[in-house]
Amino acid sequence: MSELGKFKRVIWIVLDGVGAGEAHDAEAFGDVGSNTLGNLSQKIKLTRGTPLHIPNLVKLGAGKITTLANDSGIKDSEIIGAYGKASELSTGKDTTSGHWEMTGLVVKEPFEVYAKGFSEEVVNRWIKENNLPGVLCNEAASGTEVLEKLGLEHMHTGKPILYTSADSVWQVAAHEESFGLERLYTICKSARKICDELNVSRVIARPFIGNPEKGIPFKRTYNRKDYAQIPFGKTILEDLCSKKIPVLGIGKISNIFAGVGIPENIDTKGNTDGLEVTIREINHRKSGLIYVNLIDFDMLYGHRRDVPGFAAALEEADIAIGKIMSIMNPDDLLVLTADHGNDPTYPGTDHTREFVPVICYSPEGKKNVSLGIRDSFSDMGATIFEALTNEPHSSGKSFLKDL
């Protein structure tokens, strides 16, 4: 580690939706009993007959955060990471508020949710602005179900599929070929301006391909784009940039922050690609923050309550985490966390209000250290800022000294 305990590089990986047990206020969100990591490990052992195989996460201390049905038999003396979990102070359980809070912005006023769809006046305005023949759906719906129900009608009529959810989102599904990918992006950018007025967190372009009439099932693609609100205040990302410290986003990070504080971002096509890009960039970039979002846990498996898929994705990530640890330098810091829960064993298809894991590792850092329960996700941002600058940040309580 370099002079004064300063780290030269931080690799911050968000396992999107991998929560670590019901939060203190889970009852208010209808999420009592949710535990993405713990319940997943229990369920997969029962259904598959073998434990969830995440030896690197266990070695880093994941089993000290929540109970895992894991037969690793690891001793405390073998744990090499610092581990804990964090409560969310923000009033939601969505991607935007989770990421914003971990970088120092607590969302005290919740984003608006339109569970019954958007008003006729607003939708007609959007239709007129974009010369659309109309829209389909305009209600809360499952993304995969609306494709099955309305995909062909969309292709025949040219009407985009507008839908929302329990989150603050305006989602638009359209066929990449018959409607056009760039046209989808254009109408979503138009919707972003409307959603700023409605206090909607994100506009999400949901492109898909396929044609059941030709025997090709519909399939969503990784050309998805999120158009988020501009953060209402400065984050540690902007403050790092102001100090000329490199900040790289991987995955949908730039979309979540509307590009603010993310001077460079590499878009990825899911977890496998995201992990490969992360390892490549670790080998290439020698300083600054590498901030990664791995979306598949949430997008492909959590919302669809796909336990085997979620488990396989986590086991794949665990292998990559081992590779990352093997190429880290002594003055590198790895931080693993989540933005919310999305328990695939839980009823419904919504995110779950949970603690998020806080797992840290450095080759020359302290081993088997409990970080306890952090009062806010923002403690991670404050720690990372101090790790890269040797200066405190007012957004949270740094735990750098414990590492």
C-alpha positions in Angstrom: 0.0 0.0 0.0 1.3 3.5 -0.8 2.3 6.2 1.6 -0.3 7.3 4.2 -2.5 4.4 3.4 -3.7 5.8 0.1 -4.9 3.4 -2.5 -4.0 4.0 -6.1 -6.9 2.2 -7.6 -10.4 1.1 -6.4 -12.5 -1.5 -8.2 -16.1 -1.0 -7.1 -18.5 -3.7 -8.3 -22.3 -3.5 -7.9 -23.9 -6.9 -8.0 -27.2 -5.5 -9.1 -30.0 -6.8 -6.9 -27.9 -9.1 -4.6 -29.3 -8.0 -1.2 -28.2 -9.4 2.1 -31.3 -9.7 4.2 -34.5 -7.7 5.1 -33.8 -4.1 6.1 -34.9 -2.6 9.4 -37.9 -1.0 7.5 -38.7 -4.0 5.3 -42.2 -4.2 6.7 -43.1 -0.8 5.3 -42.2 -2.1 1.8 -44.0 -5.4 2.2 -40.6 -7.2 2.1 -40.4 -9.0 5.5 -38.5 -12.3 5.1 -36.6 -11.2 1.9 -33.0 -12.1 1.8 -31.6 -12.4 -1.8 -28.3 -14.0 -0.9 -29.4 -16.1 2.0 -32.7 -17.4 0.6 -31.1 -18.1 -2.7 -28.5 -20.3 -1.1 -31.1 -22.2 0.9 -33.4 -22.7 -2.2 -30.7 -23.8 -4.5 -29.4 -26.4 -2.1 -32.9 -27.8 -1.7 -33.7 -27.8 -5.4 -30.3 -28.7 -6.9 -29.0 -30.8 -4.1 -25.7 -29.1 -4.0 -24.7 -25.9 -2.2 -24.4 -22.5 -3.9 -20.7 -22.6 -5.0 -19.3 -19.1 -4.2 -15.9 -19.9 -2.5 -14.3 -16.6 -3.2 -17.3 -14.6 -1.7 -17.3 -16.9 1.3 -13.5 -16.5 1.7 -14.1 -12.7 1.7 -16.7 -13.0 4.4 -20.1 -13.3 2.7 -21.2 -16.0 5.2 -20.6 -13.6 8.1 -23.1 -11.2 6.7 -26.0 -13.6 6.3 -26.5 -17.3 6.8 -25.6 -19.3 3.8 -26.5 -22.9 3.1 -22.9 -23.6 2.2 -20.9 -26.6 3.2 -17.5 -24.8 2.8 -16.6 -25.3 6.5 -14.4 -22.1 6.3 -12.8 -21.0 9.5 -12.7 -17.3 10.7 -8.9 -17.5 10.4 -9.3 -18.2 6.7 -11.4 -15.2 5.9 -9.3 -12.6 4.0 -11.8 -9.7 3.6 -13.6 -7.0 5.5 -17.3 -7.6 5.6 -20.5 -5.9 6.7 -23.8 -4.6 5.3 -25.4 -1.2 4.8 -28.9 0.2 5.4 -30.5 2.5 2.8 -31.6 5.9 4.0 -33.2 6.8 0.7 -36.9 6.3 0.5 -37.0 3.9 -2.4 -35.6 0.5 -3.3 -34.6 1.2 -6.9 -31.5 1.3 -9.0 -31.2 5.1 -9.1 -31.6 5.8 -5.4 -29.3 2.9 -4.5 -26.4 4.1 -6.7 -26.9 7.8 -5.9 -26.8 7.1 -2.2 -23.6 5.0 -2.4 -22.0 8.0 -4.1 -23.2 10.4 -1.5 -26.7 11.5 -2.5 -29.5 10.4 -0.2 -32.9 10.5 -2.0 -35.2 11.8 0.7 -38.1 12.7 -1.5 -39.2 9.5 -3.3 -39.5 9.4 -7.1 -43.1 9.3 -8.3 -44.6 5.9 -9.1 -47.4 5.6 -11.7 -48.7 2.2 -11.0 -51.9 2.8 -13.0 -50.1 4.1 -16.0 -49.6 7.7 -17.2 -52.3 10.2 -17.9 -53.9 10.4 -21.3 -52.8 14.1 -21.6 -49.1 13.2 -21.0 -49.2 10.2 -23.3 -50.9 12.1 -26.1 -48.3 14.8 -25.8 -45.6 12.2 -26.2 -47.4 10.7 -29.2 -47.7 14.1 -30.9 -44.1 15.1 -30.2 -42.8 11.9 -31.9 -45.4 11.4 -34.6 -46.4 8.0 -33.3 -49.6 6.2 -34.4 -50.4 5.6 -30.7 -49.1 3.4 -27.9 -50.0 0.0 -26.5 -50.4 -1.0 -22.8 -49.7 2.1 -20.6 -50.0 0.2 -17.3 -47.8 -1.6 -14.8 -46.6 -4.8 -16.4 -43.9 -7.5 -16.6 -41.5 -6.8 -19.5 -41.5 -10.4 -20.7 -45.3 -10.7 -20.5 -46.0 -7.6 -22.5 -43.8 -8.9 -25.3 -45.8 -12.1 -25.4 -49.1 -10.3 -25.2 -48.4 -7.2 -27.4 -45.2 -7.9 -29.4 -46.9 -8.9 -32.6 -49.5 -6.1 -32.4 -46.6 -3.7 -32.0 -44.9 -5.0 -35.1 -48.2 -4.8 -37.1 -49.2 -1.3 -35.9 -45.9 0.5 -35.2 -47.2 1.5 -31.8 -44.5 1.3 -29.1 -45.3 -0.6 -25.9 -45.4 1.8 -23.0 -45.4 0.3 -19.5 -44.3 0.9 -15.9 -43.8 -1.1 -12.7 -43.6 -0.7 -9.0 -40.5 1.3 -9.6 -40.4 4.9 -10.9 -39.9 4.1 -14.5 -41.3 4.9 -18.0 -40.4 1.9 -20.1 -40.7 1.6 -23.8 -40.4 -1.7 -25.7 -40.0 -1.7 -29.4 -38.7 -4.1 -32.1 -35.1 -3.3 -33.2 -35.9 -4.0 -36.8 -39.5 -3.2 -37.5 -39.5 0.0 -35.3 -35.8 0.8 -35.3 -33.3 1.0 -32.5 -32.3 4.6 -33.1 -35.9 5.6 -33.3 -36.6 3.9 -30.0 -33.7 5.9 -28.4 -35.1 9.1 -29.9 -38.6 8.7 -28.5 -37.1 7.8 -25.1 -35.0 10.9 -25.0 -38.2 12.8 -25.7 -39.9 11.0 -22.8 -37.0 11.9 -20.5 -38.0 15.6 -20.8 -41.6 14.8 -19.9 -40.5 12.5 -17.0 -38.4 15.3 -15.5 -41.7 17.2 -15.0 -43.3 14.0 -13.6 -40.4 13.2 -11.2 -39.9 9.8 -12.8 -36.5 8.3 -12.0 -35.7 6.5 -15.3 -36.9 6.2 -18.8 -35.8 2.8 -20.1 -35.5 1.8 -23.8 -36.3 -2.0 -24.0 -35.4 -3.2 -27.5 -36.3 -6.7 -28.6 -36.0 -9.0 -31.6 -37.7 -12.1 -33.0 -41.0 -12.9 -34.8 -43.2 -15.7 -33.5 -45.0 -15.8 -36.8 -41.8 -17.1 -38.3 -41.1 -19.4 -35.3 -38.6 -17.0 -33.7 -39.6 -16.1 -30.1 -39.3 -12.6 -28.9 -36.1 -11.8 -27.0 -35.0 -8.6 -25.3 -31.5 -7.5 -26.3 -28.6 -5.9 -24.5 -29.1 -2.6 -26.5 -31.2 -1.4 -23.6 -30.5 2.2 -22.5 -31.5 4.0 -19.3 -32.2 7.7 -19.3 -32.0 8.9 -15.7 -32.7 12.2 -14.0 -29.7 14.4 -13.6 -28.4 14.0 -10.0 -29.8 16.8 -7.8 -26.4 17.3 -6.1 -22.7 16.6 -6.4 -21.5 13.0 -5.9 -18.1 11.7 -5.0 -17.7 10.9 -8.7 -17.7 14.6 -9.6 -15.4 15.3 -6.7 -12.9 12.7 -7.8 -13.0 14.1 -11.3 -12.3 17.6 -10.0 -9.1 16.2 -8.4 -8.1 14.7 -11.8 -8.6 11.2 -10.5 -9.7 8.9 -13.4 -13.3 7.6 -13.1 -14.4 4.8 -15.5 -17.9 3.4 -15.6 -18.6 -0.2 -16.8 -22.1 -1.3 -17.7 -25.1 1.0 -17.1 -23.2 3.3 -14.6 -23.2 6.3 -16.9 -26.9 5.9 -17.6 -27.7 5.9 -13.9 -25.9 9.2 -13.4 -27.0 10.8 -16.7 -23.3 10.9 -17.5 -22.5 13.3 -14.6 -19.2 12.4 -13.0 -18.6 9.6 -15.5 -16.2 11.0 -18.1 -15.8 7.6 -19.7 -18.0 4.6 -19.8 -17.9 1.2 -21.5 -21.3 -0.3 -22.3 -21.5 -4.0 -21.8 -23.8 -6.9 -22.8 -24.6 -8.4 -19.5 -22.6 -10.0 -16.7 -20.2 -12.1 -18.7 -19.2 -9.3 -20.9 -19.1 -6.9 -17.9 -16.7 -9.1 -16.0 -14.5 -9.7 -19.0 -14.3 -5.9 -19.6 -13.6 -5.3 -15.9 -10.6 -7.7 -15.9 -9.3 -6.2 -19.1 -9.5 -2.7 -17.8 -7.8 -3.7 -14.5 -4.9 -4.9 -16.6 -4.9 -1.7 -18.6 -5.7 1.1 -16.2 -3.4 1.6 -13.2 -5.1 4.3 -11.2 -8.4 5.8 -10.3 -11.9 4.3 -9.8 -13.4 1.5 -11.9 -17.1 1.5 -11.1 -19.0 -1.5 -12.4 -22.6 -2.6 -12.6 -23.5 -6.2 -13.2 -27.1 -6.1 -14.4 -28.1 -9.7 -15.1 -28.9 -10.7 -11.5 -31.6 -8.1 -11.5 -32.8 -7.9 -15.1 -32.7 -11.5 -16.2 -33.2 -13.5 -12.9 -34.4 -11.5 -10.0 -37.5 -9.9 -11.6 -38.3 -13.2 -13.3 -37.8 -15.2 -10.0 -35.4 -17.5 -11.8 -33.5 -19.2 -8.9 -31.3 -21.5 -11.1 -30.4 -18.6 -13.4 -29.6 -16.3 -10.5 -27.4 -19.0 -8.8 -25.5 -19.7 -12.0 -24.9 -16.0 -12.6 -23.6 -15.6 -9.0 -21.3 -18.6 -9.4 -20.0 -17.2 -12.6 -19.3 -13.8 -10.9 -17.5 -15.6 -8.0 -15.1 -17.2 -10.5 -14.3 -13.8 -12.0 -13.9 -12.2 -8.5 -11.2 -14.8 -7.9 -9.5 -13.8 -11.1 -9.7 -10.1 -10.1 -8.2 -10.7 -6.7 -5.3 -12.6 -8.4 -4.3 -9.6 -10.5 -4.8 -6.9 -7.9 -1.8 -4.8 -6.9 -0.9 -4.2 -3.2 -2.4 -0.6 -3.4 -5.7 -1.8 -5.0 -9.0 -1.9 -3.1 -11.9 -4.1 -4.2 -15.4 -3.2 -3.0 -18.3 -5.5 -3.6 -21.9 -4.4 -3.0 -25.5 -4.1 -4.3 -27.9 -1.3 -5.0 -31.0 -3.1 -3.5 -32.4 -6.6 -3.2 -34.2 -8.7 -5.7 -34.9 -12.0 -4.0 -35.7 -14.6 -6.6 -37.5 -16.7 -4.0 -39.8 -13.9 -2.9 -43.4 -13.4 -4.1 -44.0 -10.9 -6.9 -41.5 -9.5 -9.3 -40.5 -6.3 -7.5 -37.2 -5.3 -5.9 -36.9 -6.1 -2.2 -36.0 -3.7 0.6 -32.8 -5.2 2.0 -29.4 -4.5 3.5 -26.7 -4.6 0.8 -23.5 -6.4 1.3 -20.3 -4.4 1.9 -17.3 -6.6 1.2 -13.8 -5.2 0.8 -10.4 -6.7 0.0 -6.9 -5.5 -0.6 -3.8 -7.8 -0.9 -2.2 -6.0 2.0 -5.3 -5.1 3.9 -6.5 -6.4 7.2 -8.1 -9.8 7.2 -11.4 -11.0 8.8 -12.6 -7.6 9.8 -16.3 -6.9 10.6 -17.5 -3.6 9.3 -20.8 -4.0 11.1 -24.1 -2.5 9.9 -23.4 0.8 8.2 -26.0 3.5 8.6 -26.0 4.4 4.9 -24.8 3.3 1.5 -22.9 6.6 1.4 -20.3 5.2 3.8 -18.9 3.3 0.9 -18.6 6.4 -1.2 -16.9 8.3 1.6 -14.5 5.4 2.1 -13.6 5.2 -1.6 -13.1 8.9 -1.8 -10.7 8.9 1.1 -8.9 5.8 -0.2 -8.1 7.6 -3.5 -7.5 11.1 -2.1 -6.4 10.8 1.6 -9.1 13.3 2.3 -12.4 12.9 4.2 -15.8 13.4 2.4 -18.8 14.8 4.1 -21.3 12.5 2.5 -20.8 9.5 4.8 -18.7 7.8 7.5 -15.6 6.4 6.1 -14.4 3.0 7.3 -11.0 3.2 5.6 -9.1 2.9 8.9 -10.7 -0.6 9.4 -9.3 -1.8 6.1 
